[in-house]
Amino acid sequence: MSGAYMEGLLTEIIKELRIKYRHMDEICRLTKELADGLSRDDKVTAEMVLEMRGKELEAAAESDRHMSLYIAGARGEDAEKLSDLIGGRMKEEELPDSGSWKEAWNIVEKTMNIWQQTVETDRVTSTRLAGEDSYYKQ
């Protein structure tokens, strides 16, 4: 696949990665807000935040679907590299020598970190509220 075509794909993927990161950052913020509302036993806030968080999760999933379409436009090894990059399976030292690859990798790393924070906040809240019945205890 030509270098120009791959750079074009990467440019579009980077746009989607940025969009996904913004949604994931909002999901993290809303998860913290949910935990705060639940700790105050504020059911109205909790319901509202859950709905907002659901919409953000849907929007992040939409970015994933868009990136899957871009990967489908690549062939063979290029598709595999893009899939590994987006899936967080590519190590920094494996990146092709390109600023676009590095930029995309950095966004993926930031997104994975924000997701880990979100899961940890959710785990603590769920365990505190549900105890042994928590999703995370199963």
C-alpha positions as CSV (number, residue, x, y, z in Angstrom):
1,M,0.0,0.0,0.0
2,S,1.4,3.4,-0.9
3,G,2.8,5.6,1.8
4,A,0.5,8.4,0.9
5,Y,-2.6,6.2,1.2
6,M,-1.4,4.9,4.6
7,E,-0.8,8.4,5.8
8,G,-4.3,9.4,4.7
9,L,-5.7,6.4,6.6
10,L,-3.7,7.4,9.7
11,T,-4.9,11.0,9.5
12,E,-8.5,9.8,9.6
13,I,-7.8,7.3,12.4
14,I,-6.1,10.0,14.4
15,K,-9.2,12.2,14.0
16,E,-11.3,9.3,15.4
17,L,-8.8,8.6,18.1
18,R,-9.1,12.2,19.3
19,I,-12.9,12.0,19.2
20,K,-12.8,8.7,21.2
21,Y,-10.4,10.2,23.7
22,R,-12.7,13.1,24.4
23,H,-15.6,10.7,24.9
24,M,-13.6,8.5,27.2
25,D,-12.4,11.5,29.2
26,E,-16.1,12.5,29.6
27,I,-17.0,9.0,30.6
28,C,-14.3,9.1,33.3
29,R,-15.5,12.4,34.6
30,L,-19.1,11.2,34.6
31,T,-18.1,8.0,36.5
32,K,-16.5,10.1,39.2
33,E,-19.6,12.3,39.3
34,L,-21.8,9.1,39.6
35,A,-19.7,7.8,42.4
36,D,-20.1,11.2,44.2
37,G,-23.8,11.2,43.7
38,L,-24.2,7.6,44.9
39,S,-22.1,8.3,48.0
40,R,-24.6,11.1,48.8
41,D,-27.5,8.8,48.0
42,D,-28.6,11.2,45.3
43,K,-30.7,8.9,43.0
44,V,-31.8,11.7,40.7
45,T,-28.2,12.7,39.9
46,A,-27.2,9.0,39.6
47,E,-29.9,8.3,37.0
48,M,-29.1,11.4,35.1
49,V,-25.4,10.7,35.1
50,L,-25.9,7.1,34.1
51,E,-27.9,8.2,31.0
52,M,-25.3,10.8,30.1
53,R,-22.5,8.2,30.5
54,G,-24.4,5.7,28.3
55,K,-24.6,8.2,25.5
56,E,-20.9,8.9,25.8
57,L,-20.2,5.1,25.7
58,E,-22.3,4.8,22.6
59,A,-20.3,7.7,21.0
60,A,-17.0,6.1,21.8
61,A,-18.2,2.8,20.3
62,E,-19.2,4.7,17.2
63,S,-15.6,5.9,16.9
64,D,-14.4,2.3,17.2
65,R,-16.8,1.3,14.3
66,H,-15.4,4.1,12.2
67,M,-11.8,3.0,12.8
68,S,-12.8,-0.6,12.0
69,L,-14.0,0.7,8.6
70,Y,-10.7,2.4,8.0
71,I,-8.8,-0.7,8.9
72,A,-10.9,-2.7,6.5
73,G,-9.7,-0.3,3.8
74,A,-6.1,-1.5,4.4
75,R,-4.7,-4.8,3.3
76,G,-2.7,-7.6,4.9
77,E,0.2,-6.4,7.1
78,D,-0.9,-2.8,7.0
79,A,-4.4,-3.7,8.4
80,E,-2.7,-5.9,11.1
81,K,-0.4,-3.0,12.1
82,L,-3.3,-0.6,12.3
83,S,-5.4,-3.0,14.3
84,D,-2.5,-3.6,16.7
85,L,-2.0,0.1,17.0
86,I,-5.6,0.9,17.8
87,G,-6.0,-2.1,20.1
88,G,-3.0,-1.0,22.2
89,R,-1.0,-4.1,21.3
90,M,1.8,-2.2,19.5
91,K,4.9,-1.3,21.6
92,E,6.5,2.1,21.0
93,E,9.6,0.5,19.6
94,E,7.6,-1.3,17.0
95,L,6.2,1.9,15.5
96,P,7.0,2.6,11.9
97,D,9.2,5.7,11.5
98,S,6.5,8.3,11.1
99,G,5.2,11.1,13.2
100,S,1.6,10.1,12.4
101,W,2.1,6.6,13.9
102,K,3.7,8.1,17.0
103,E,0.8,10.6,17.4
104,A,-1.8,7.9,17.1
105,W,0.1,5.6,19.5
106,N,0.2,8.5,22.1
107,I,-3.5,9.0,21.8
108,V,-4.2,5.3,22.2
109,E,-2.0,5.2,25.3
110,K,-3.8,8.2,26.9
111,T,-7.1,6.6,26.1
112,M,-6.1,3.3,27.7
113,N,-4.9,5.2,30.8
114,I,-8.2,7.1,31.1
115,W,-10.1,3.9,30.7
116,Q,-8.1,2.2,33.5
117,Q,-9.0,5.2,35.8
118,T,-12.6,4.8,34.8
119,V,-12.7,1.1,35.5
120,E,-11.0,1.6,38.9
121,T,-13.4,4.3,40.0
122,D,-16.3,2.1,38.9
123,R,-14.9,-0.9,40.6
124,V,-14.5,0.9,43.9
125,T,-18.0,2.4,43.7
126,S,-19.6,-0.9,42.7
127,T,-17.8,-2.8,45.5
128,R,-18.7,-0.3,48.1
129,L,-22.4,-0.3,47.1
130,A,-23.0,-3.9,46.2
131,G,-20.4,-5.7,48.4
132,E,-20.2,-9.4,47.5
133,D,-22.9,-8.9,44.8
134,S,-20.7,-6.4,42.9
135,Y,-20.0,-7.1,39.2
136,Y,-16.3,-7.0,40.1
137,K,-16.6,-9.8,42.7
138,Q,-17.9,-12.3,40.2
